[in-house]
Amino acid sequence: MNQQDVAGLIREHFNFVETPTESEVNEIVFRLSDKTTEQEFHEIVHDVVKNKTSYSFESLDMSASKSLLLQIKKASGKSDSNGS
């Protein structure tokens, strides 16, 4: 997974209008560790991404979606042995 893919997934997951920049993606990945939780991941993204303008949806069921955090951890080699 390359930086463009990660940026696109972040944009889609957070419903951002703009795709995060390359430097923002680099900073997000740099701050991740194998112990990063979903809540921490959301905080990192919202701390790093400057343009957080997003689309609004009345209802969005994400229960069946694969964790974006886990996808990024795996792609960056920062996932632990049990896949979290």
All heavy atoms as an XYZ file, in Angstrom:
665
protein
N       0.864     -1.174      0.000
C       0.000      0.000      0.000
C       0.906      1.230      0.000
O       1.755      1.372      0.864
C      -0.879     -0.025      1.255
C      -1.891      1.081      1.302
S      -2.979      1.071      2.765
C      -3.680     -0.548      2.731
N       0.729      2.104     -0.986
C       1.563      3.297     -1.060
C       0.882      4.490     -0.365
O      -0.246      4.378      0.117
C       1.914      3.627     -2.516
C       0.706      3.983     -3.352
O      -0.242      4.611     -2.879
N       0.712      3.572     -4.607
N       1.591      5.612     -0.312
C       1.075      6.792      0.389
C      -0.235      7.302     -0.203
O      -1.112      7.733      0.534
C       2.099      7.917      0.374
C       3.240      7.687      1.331
C       4.179      8.854      1.352
O       4.403      9.491      0.341
N       4.744      9.122      2.509
N      -0.357      7.251     -1.520
C      -1.600      7.690     -2.156
C      -2.769      6.821     -1.718
O      -3.862      7.321     -1.470
C      -1.477      7.668     -3.682
C      -0.864      8.907     -4.273
C      -0.936      8.841     -5.789
O      -0.619      7.823     -6.404
N      -1.363      9.933     -6.392
N      -2.525      5.516     -1.632
C      -3.571      4.599     -1.181
C      -3.984      4.909      0.250
O      -5.171      4.960      0.566
C      -3.103      3.143     -1.259
C      -2.844      2.667     -2.683
O      -3.436      3.241     -3.619
O      -2.047      1.719     -2.843
N      -2.992      5.111      1.121
C      -3.271      5.424      2.527
C      -4.035      6.741      2.626
O      -5.033      6.842      3.345
C      -1.964      5.482      3.357
C      -2.237      6.001      4.760
C      -1.308      4.107      3.413
N      -3.585      7.758      1.890
C      -4.260      9.060      1.913
C      -5.713      8.923      1.454
O      -6.621      9.509      2.054
C      -3.508     10.057      1.027
N      -5.938      8.144      0.406
C      -7.297      7.933     -0.091
C      -8.170      7.213      0.910
O      -9.342      7.563      1.105
N      -7.600      6.207      1.586
C      -8.364      5.475      2.596
C      -8.711      6.364      3.785
O      -9.823      6.297      4.318
C      -7.578      4.252      3.065
C      -7.473      3.114      2.056
C      -6.479      2.060      2.539
C      -8.840      2.487      1.816
N      -7.766      7.196      4.196
C      -8.038      8.130      5.301
C      -9.143      9.097      4.889
O     -10.076      9.355      5.654
C      -6.758      8.878      5.724
C      -5.785      7.908      6.406
C      -7.090     10.055      6.641
C      -4.411      8.486      6.672
N      -9.045      9.635      3.676
C     -10.072     10.570      3.190
C     -11.439      9.908      3.206
O     -12.411     10.469      3.704
C      -9.743     11.059      1.774
C     -10.763     12.087      1.254
C     -10.571     12.422     -0.211
N     -10.679     11.283     -1.093
C     -11.826     10.698     -1.440
N     -12.966     11.134     -0.963
N     -11.833      9.671     -2.264
N     -11.520      8.694      2.693
C     -12.802      7.981      2.647
C     -13.314      7.646      4.047
O     -14.494      7.833      4.343
C     -12.663      6.688      1.842
C     -12.485      6.914      0.361
C     -12.244      5.611     -0.392
O     -12.574      4.535      0.145
O     -11.708      5.674     -1.508
N     -12.432      7.145      4.900
C     -12.832      6.709      6.242
C     -13.375      7.874      7.076
O     -14.356      7.724      7.793
C     -11.648      6.063      6.952
C     -11.959      5.546      8.313
N     -12.588      4.337      8.507
C     -11.749      6.072      9.543
C     -12.745      4.134      9.808
N     -12.237      5.169     10.460
N     -12.731      9.034      6.969
C     -13.130     10.199      7.757
C     -14.054     11.138      6.980
O     -14.411     12.198      7.474
C     -11.893     10.959      8.254
C     -11.129     10.200      9.303
C     -10.086      9.357      8.946
C     -11.467     10.306     10.638
C      -9.380      8.642      9.906
C     -10.773      9.598     11.608
C      -9.734      8.764     11.231
N     -14.402     10.756      5.762
C     -15.290     11.544      4.896
C     -14.753     12.945      4.620
O     -15.519     13.894      4.468
C     -16.701     11.629      5.495
C     -17.326     10.273      5.653
O     -17.339      9.486      4.722
N     -17.817      9.985      6.835
N     -13.395     13.060      4.568
C     -12.787     14.350      4.267
C     -13.053     14.715      2.804
O     -13.037     13.854      1.931
C     -11.273     14.326      4.495
C     -10.854     14.195      5.930
C      -9.689     13.529      6.250
C     -11.595     14.740      6.964
C      -9.267     13.405      7.569
C     -11.196     14.625      8.278
C     -10.023     13.955      8.588
N     -13.265     16.002      2.548
C     -13.424     16.478      1.178
C     -12.072     16.409      0.460
O     -11.984     15.959     -0.676
C     -13.989     17.920      1.153
C     -14.011     18.485     -0.254
C     -15.385     17.953      1.764
N     -11.018     16.845      1.135
C      -9.667     16.852      0.568
C      -8.887     15.625      1.045
O      -9.047     15.176      2.186
C      -8.909     18.110      1.020
C      -9.547     19.412      0.587
C      -9.309     19.724     -0.868
O      -8.255     19.329     -1.398
O     -10.169     20.376     -1.474
N      -8.012     15.140      0.197
C      -7.134     14.035      0.560
C      -5.979     14.587      1.387
O      -5.427     15.631      1.047
C      -6.581     13.356     -0.713
O      -7.687     12.916     -1.504
C      -5.695     12.178     -0.384
N      -5.598     13.912      2.479
C      -4.443     14.373      3.259
C      -3.189     14.459      2.387
O      -3.018     13.681      1.445
C      -4.274     13.295      4.326
C      -5.613     12.654      4.444
C      -6.200     12.716      3.068
N      -2.317     15.412      2.721
C      -1.085     15.592      1.953
C      -0.097     14.470      2.254
O      -0.240     13.732      3.231
C      -0.415     16.933      2.302
O       0.014     16.883      3.682
C      -1.357     18.107      2.077
N       0.929     14.374      1.426
C       1.971     13.370      1.629
C       2.641     13.552      2.991
O       2.887     12.576      3.701
C       3.007     13.474      0.508
C       4.097     12.444      0.586
C       5.072     12.535     -0.581
O       4.675     12.963     -1.677
O       6.243     12.165     -0.372
N       2.929     14.797      3.357
C       3.580     15.035      4.655
C       2.653     14.675      5.814
O       3.113     14.182      6.849
C       4.071     16.477      4.770
O       2.997     17.387      4.717
N       1.352     14.903      5.663
C       0.404     14.519      6.708
C       0.348     12.997      6.856
O       0.343     12.475      7.977
C      -0.984     15.089      6.411
C      -1.066     16.592      6.576
C      -2.352     17.208      6.057
O      -3.038     16.591      5.215
O      -2.675     18.324      6.497
N       0.329     12.284      5.738
C       0.318     10.814      5.777
C       1.601     10.312      6.443
O       1.559      9.419      7.308
C       0.159     10.206      4.366
C       0.373      8.693      4.394
C      -1.211     10.540      3.794
N       2.741     10.897      6.077
C       4.012     10.500      6.688
C       3.975     10.691      8.201
O       4.439      9.832      8.961
C       5.179     11.299      6.105
C       5.540     10.865      4.700
O       5.251      9.754      4.289
N       6.160     11.761      3.961
N       3.444     11.815      8.656
C       3.371     12.104     10.091
C       2.428     11.131     10.800
O       2.725     10.660     11.900
C       2.917     13.548     10.320
C       2.810     13.944     11.773
C       4.132     13.964     12.532
O       5.200     14.030     11.880
O       4.100     13.910     13.780
N       1.303     10.829     10.186
C       0.353      9.876     10.781
C       1.022      8.513     10.945
O       0.986      7.921     12.026
C      -0.933      9.767      9.929
C      -1.743     11.068     10.035
C      -1.773      8.563     10.352
C      -2.841     11.210      8.997
N       1.644      8.011      9.887
C       2.297      6.698      9.939
C       3.440      6.712     10.958
O       3.614      5.755     11.719
C       2.797      6.266      8.546
C       3.650      5.007      8.617
C       1.616      6.061      7.604
N       4.188      7.805     11.019
C       5.291      7.922     11.966
C       4.804      7.800     13.414
O       5.458      7.196     14.252
C       6.013      9.268     11.767
C       7.106      9.516     12.763
C       8.334      8.882     12.639
C       6.904     10.382     13.826
C       9.341      9.109     13.563
C       7.906     10.614     14.757
C       9.131      9.983     14.627
N       3.634      8.370     13.708
C       3.102      8.362     15.077
C       2.462      7.030     15.482
O       2.206      6.804     16.655
C       2.062      9.469     15.245
C       2.651     10.861     15.202
C       1.583     11.845     15.587
N       2.007     13.221     15.447
C       1.302     14.254     15.877
N       0.135     14.049     16.473
N       1.739     15.476     15.712
N       2.202      6.158     14.529
C       1.574      4.878     14.846
C       2.586      3.901     15.436
O       3.764      3.939     15.106
C       0.976      4.244     13.588
C      -0.144      4.986     12.892
C      -0.598      4.199     11.669
C      -1.302      5.248     13.822
N       2.094      3.044     16.300
C       2.895      1.935     16.810
C       2.007      0.699     16.833
O       0.801      0.784     16.583
C       3.414      2.229     18.219
O       2.364      2.108     19.164
N       2.586     -0.430     17.173
C       1.784     -1.643     17.238
C       0.770     -1.586     18.370
O      -0.161     -2.383     18.414
C       2.666     -2.891     17.360
C       3.488     -2.908     18.631
O       3.799     -1.828     19.161
O       3.826     -4.012     19.097
N       0.913     -0.638     19.287
C      -0.006     -0.502     20.426
C      -1.066      0.597     20.219
O      -1.891      0.831     21.086
C       0.780     -0.171     21.705
C       1.863     -1.172     22.035
C       1.302     -2.520     22.386
C       2.433     -3.446     22.806
N       2.163     -4.829     22.588
N      -1.056      1.278     19.076
C      -2.006      2.364     18.825
C      -3.436      1.824     18.771
O      -3.707      0.861     18.055
C      -1.683      3.087     17.499
O      -0.338      3.551     17.542
C      -2.622      4.259     17.259
N      -4.334      2.445     19.528
C      -5.745      2.042     19.544
C      -6.510      2.825     18.476
O      -6.009      3.813     17.930
C      -6.376      2.329     20.912
O      -6.396      3.748     21.117
C      -5.628      1.626     22.033
N      -7.735      2.393     18.228
C      -8.590      3.106     17.269
C      -8.799      4.560     17.721
O      -8.747      5.478     16.908
C      -9.940      2.408     17.120
C      -9.882      1.079     16.402
C      -9.615      1.191     14.909
O      -9.932      2.234     14.298
O      -9.091      0.220     14.349
N      -9.050      4.759     19.018
C      -9.267      6.110     19.549
C      -8.023      6.972     19.343
O      -8.118      8.122     18.923
C      -9.633      6.057     21.037
C      -9.827      7.427     21.668
C     -10.992      8.198     21.060
O     -11.995      7.626     20.687
N     -10.842      9.499     20.968
N      -6.855      6.413     19.643
C      -5.603      7.157     19.447
C      -5.384      7.473     17.971
O      -4.926      8.564     17.621
C      -4.423      6.365     20.004
C      -4.425      6.253     21.509
C      -3.449      5.229     22.045
O      -3.101      4.257     21.316
O      -3.052      5.395     23.203
N      -5.710      6.517     17.113
C      -5.587      6.726     15.671
C      -6.444      7.911     15.222
O      -5.980      8.791     14.506
C      -5.974      5.452     14.918
C      -6.036      5.602     13.427
C      -4.922      5.984     12.703
C      -7.215      5.362     12.745
C      -4.978      6.122     11.316
C      -7.284      5.482     11.371
C      -6.161      5.871     10.657
N      -7.680      7.955     15.678
C      -8.569      9.066     15.325
C      -8.008     10.386     15.834
O      -8.051     11.392     15.118
C      -9.979      8.827     15.886
C     -10.763      7.840     15.089
N     -11.826      8.198     14.299
C     -10.625      6.498     14.928
C     -12.315      7.131     13.690
N     -11.606      6.081     14.069
N      -7.462     10.386     17.038
C      -6.869     11.597     17.598
C      -5.656     12.038     16.783
O      -5.476     13.231     16.521
C      -6.478     11.377     19.059
C      -7.685     11.242     19.973
C      -7.323     10.784     21.382
O      -6.118     10.645     21.702
O      -8.260     10.541     22.166
N      -4.820     11.077     16.377
C      -3.644     11.394     15.559
C      -4.077     12.024     14.244
O      -3.555     13.066     13.831
C      -2.790     10.134     15.306
C      -2.117      9.685     16.602
C      -1.757     10.374     14.203
C      -1.493      8.299     16.529
N      -5.033     11.398     13.561
C      -5.498     11.921     12.267
C      -6.045     13.334     12.436
O      -5.691     14.247     11.685
C      -6.543     10.992     11.617
C      -7.199     11.659     10.416
C      -5.902      9.670     11.211
N      -6.870     13.542     13.443
C      -7.462     14.868     13.633
C      -6.443     15.899     14.109
O      -6.609     17.096     13.863
C      -8.671     14.791     14.568
C      -9.886     14.269     13.859
N     -10.662     15.057     13.035
C     -10.421     13.027     13.799
C     -11.632     14.333     12.522
N     -11.509     13.092     12.958
N      -5.368     15.442     14.733
C      -4.294     16.346     15.140
C      -3.423     16.733     13.948
O      -2.996     17.882     13.828
C      -3.443     15.676     16.216
C      -2.353     16.582     16.749
O      -2.633     17.761     17.042
O      -1.207     16.102     16.898
N      -3.168     15.788     13.054
C      -2.225     15.994     11.955
C      -2.873     16.647     10.730
O      -2.298     17.561     10.128
C      -1.565     14.650     11.554
C      -0.754     14.788     10.277
C      -0.714     14.128     12.694
N      -4.042     16.203     10.338
C      -4.677     16.693      9.109
C      -5.192     18.116      9.339
O      -5.950     18.375     10.271
C      -5.819     15.755      8.662
C      -6.554     16.329      7.460
C      -5.266     14.369      8.332
N      -4.733     19.021      8.496
C      -5.102     20.431      8.660
C      -6.497     20.739      8.115
O      -7.274     21.428      8.744
C      -4.046     21.314      8.009
C      -2.726     21.289      8.776
C      -1.645     22.051      8.070
C      -0.309     21.981      8.754
N       0.063     20.733      9.375
N      -6.812     20.234      6.918
C      -8.114     20.504      6.319
C      -9.051     19.347      6.653
O      -9.060     18.325      5.988
C      -7.997     20.671      4.804
C      -9.321     21.050      4.172
O     -10.357     21.069      4.834
N      -9.298     21.343      2.890
N      -9.853     19.547      7.699
C     -10.758     18.494      8.151
C     -12.186     18.700      7.646
O     -13.115     18.095      8.183
C     -10.735     18.405      9.676
C      -9.413     17.891     10.207
C      -9.420     17.760     11.698
C      -8.795     18.899     12.434
N      -7.454     19.284     12.134
N     -12.349     19.528      6.629
C     -13.667     19.691      6.036
C     -14.146     18.315      5.589
O     -13.419     17.576      4.926
C     -13.616     20.635      4.816
O     -13.041     21.874      5.232
C     -14.989     20.870      4.240
N     -15.356     17.956      5.982
C     -15.829     16.620      5.662
C     -17.268     16.636      5.187
O     -18.007     17.579      5.413
C     -15.693     15.699      6.883
O     -16.488     16.172      7.937
N     -17.611     15.541      4.510
C     -18.984     15.335      4.093
C     -19.777     14.876      5.310
O     -19.247     14.207      6.196
C     -19.080     14.275      2.997
C     -18.384     14.665      1.717
C     -17.183     14.070      1.352
C     -18.920     15.630      0.880
C     -16.541     14.425      0.177
C     -18.293     15.996     -0.297
C     -17.108     15.384     -0.646
O     -16.473     15.736     -1.796
N     -21.038     15.203      5.346
C     -21.878     14.800      6.472
C     -22.916     13.795      5.993
O     -23.572     13.997      4.969
C     -22.578     16.030      7.054
O     -23.442     15.659      8.080
N     -23.067     12.729      6.744
C     -24.055     11.705      6.449
C     -24.930     11.533      7.675
O     -24.443     11.552      8.801
C     -23.389     10.364      6.115
C     -22.498     10.427      4.904
C     -21.134     10.541      5.046
C     -23.038     10.390      3.635
C     -20.309     10.611      3.937
C     -22.220     10.451      2.523
C     -20.850     10.565      2.674
N     -26.217     11.349      7.451
C     -27.119     11.174      8.586
C     -26.852      9.872      9.309
O     -26.922      9.803     10.525
C     -28.575     11.237      8.122
C     -29.040     12.643      7.834
C     -30.528     12.704      7.626
O     -31.256     11.903      8.219
O     -30.952     13.571      6.860
N     -26.564      8.813      8.576
C     -26.319      7.525      9.204
C     -25.239      6.813      8.418
O     -25.294      6.757      7.192
C     -27.599      6.683      9.198
O     -27.334      5.403      9.691
N     -24.295      6.273      9.120
C     -23.208      5.567      8.462
C     -22.861      4.346      9.303
O     -22.423      4.468     10.435
C     -21.983      6.484      8.341
C     -20.773      5.949      7.602
C     -21.136      5.631      6.151
C     -19.665      6.975      7.621
N     -23.113      3.165      8.767
C     -22.837      1.929      9.480
C     -21.471      1.416      9.058
O     -21.299      0.948      7.945
C     -23.913      0.890      9.167
C     -23.677     -0.436      9.881
O     -22.777     -0.488     10.745
O     -24.392     -1.401      9.579
N     -20.489      1.516      9.968
C     -19.131      1.080      9.671
C     -18.839     -0.282     10.292
O     -17.706     -0.730     10.307
C     -18.124      2.110     10.216
C     -18.224      3.479      9.577
S     -17.777      3.469      7.839
C     -16.026      3.198      7.977
N     -19.861     -0.962     10.814
C     -19.627     -2.199     11.555
C     -19.011     -3.302     10.699
O     -18.291     -4.147     11.216
C     -20.928     -2.689     12.189
O     -21.892     -2.942     11.193
N     -19.266     -3.305      9.415
C     -18.753     -4.368      8.556
C     -17.437     -3.988      7.879
O     -16.860     -4.787      7.158
C     -19.793     -4.721      7.499
N     -16.953     -2.769      8.097
C     -15.741     -2.341      7.411
C     -14.495     -2.819      8.139
O     -14.488     -2.976      9.348
C     -15.709     -0.810      7.283
O     -15.579     -0.223      8.542
N     -13.458     -3.068      7.382
C     -12.186     -3.487      7.957
C     -11.518     -2.266      8.582
O     -11.556     -1.180      8.025
C     -11.292     -4.072      6.865
C     -10.002     -4.645      7.383
C      -9.256     -5.371      6.291
C      -7.958     -5.924      6.831
N      -7.180     -6.552      5.777
N     -10.915     -2.439      9.726
C     -10.274     -1.344     10.437
C      -9.195     -0.689      9.578
O      -8.240     -1.338      9.157
C      -9.657     -1.847     11.735
O      -8.818     -0.865     12.291
N      -9.339      0.618      9.347
C      -8.338      1.364      8.589
C      -7.017      1.370      9.344
O      -5.952      1.232      8.748
C      -8.823      2.794      8.335
C      -7.854      3.719      7.619
C      -7.474      3.150      6.256
C      -8.466      5.095      7.459
N      -7.081      1.510     10.660
C      -5.861      1.486     11.465
C      -5.099      0.185     11.236
O      -3.884      0.202     11.009
C      -6.194      1.649     12.947
C      -5.048      1.428     13.932
C      -3.916      2.409     13.674
C      -5.560      1.541     15.356
N      -5.791     -0.945     11.263
C      -5.116     -2.224     11.061
C      -4.511     -2.327      9.667
O      -3.420     -2.873      9.492
C      -6.074     -3.384     11.313
C      -6.547     -3.549     12.756
C      -7.523     -4.722     12.863
C      -5.382     -3.742     13.694
N      -5.193     -1.794      8.658
C      -4.668     -1.824      7.296
C      -3.371     -1.016      7.203
O      -2.395     -1.450      6.590
C      -5.685     -1.256      6.313
C      -6.915     -2.116      6.121
C      -7.887     -1.470      5.167
O      -7.539     -1.200      4.020
N      -9.097     -1.193      5.629
N      -3.359      0.181      7.815
C      -2.175      1.039      7.758
C      -1.036      0.426      8.567
O       0.119      0.423      8.128
C      -2.507      2.463      8.244
C      -3.484      3.136      7.270
C      -1.233      3.301      8.373
C      -4.013      4.466      7.755
N      -1.339     -0.111      9.751
C      -0.303     -0.768     10.546
C       0.342     -1.906      9.760
O       1.556     -2.047      9.731
C      -0.892     -1.336     11.842
C      -1.123     -0.329     12.934
C      -1.650     -1.076     14.154
C      -1.898     -0.215     15.336
N      -2.407     -0.998     16.492
N      -0.485     -2.734      9.113
C       0.029     -3.867      8.358
C       0.910     -3.394      7.203
O       1.993     -3.913      6.984
C      -1.126     -4.719      7.837
C      -0.673     -5.959      7.111
C      -1.837     -6.822      6.690
C      -1.359     -8.049      5.951
N      -2.468     -8.865      5.478
N       0.446     -2.383      6.482
C       1.192     -1.886      5.327
C       2.519     -1.247      5.731
O       3.494     -1.310      4.995
C       0.344     -0.875      4.555
N       2.566     -0.648      6.926
C       3.791      0.022      7.374
C       4.676     -0.899      8.197
O       5.725     -0.480      8.673
C       3.443      1.272      8.187
O       2.815      0.918      9.401
N       4.238     -2.139      8.399
C       5.027     -3.091      9.162
C       4.957     -2.856     10.659
O       5.814     -3.301     11.406
N       3.942     -2.120     11.121
C       3.837     -1.789     12.544
C       2.750     -2.590     13.254
O       2.295     -2.209     14.308
C       3.547     -0.297     12.720
C       4.705      0.572     12.277
C       4.457      2.015     12.583
C       5.652      2.846     12.164
N       5.498      4.244     12.534
N       2.352     -3.718     12.683
C       1.334     -4.525     13.369
C       2.043     -5.589     14.181
O       3.086     -6.090     13.808
C       0.372     -5.171     12.372
O       1.042     -6.066     11.536
N       1.438     -5.926     15.333
C       2.041     -6.966     16.146
C       1.608     -8.337     15.622
O       0.861     -8.457     14.674
C       1.714     -6.791     17.639
C       0.234     -6.825     17.941
O      -0.543     -7.320     17.108
O      -0.179     -6.365     19.023
N       2.082     -9.369     16.247
C       1.883    -10.719     15.721
C       0.444    -11.193     15.717
O       0.082    -12.077     14.959
C       2.739    -11.711     16.505
O       2.377    -11.675     17.883
N      -0.435    -10.598     16.546
C      -1.821    -11.067     16.564
C      -2.729    -10.255     15.645
O      -3.929    -10.408     15.677
C      -2.388    -11.096     17.998
C      -2.529     -9.726     18.606
O      -2.387     -8.719     17.927
N      -2.820     -9.680     19.890
N      -2.139     -9.360     14.831
C      -2.918     -8.642     13.839
C      -3.594     -7.394     14.329
O      -4.382     -6.792     13.634
N      -3.307     -6.962     15.554
C      -3.931     -5.732     16.048
C      -2.950     -4.600     16.061
O      -1.811     -4.733     15.800
C      -4.509     -5.942     17.437
O      -3.504     -6.303     18.351
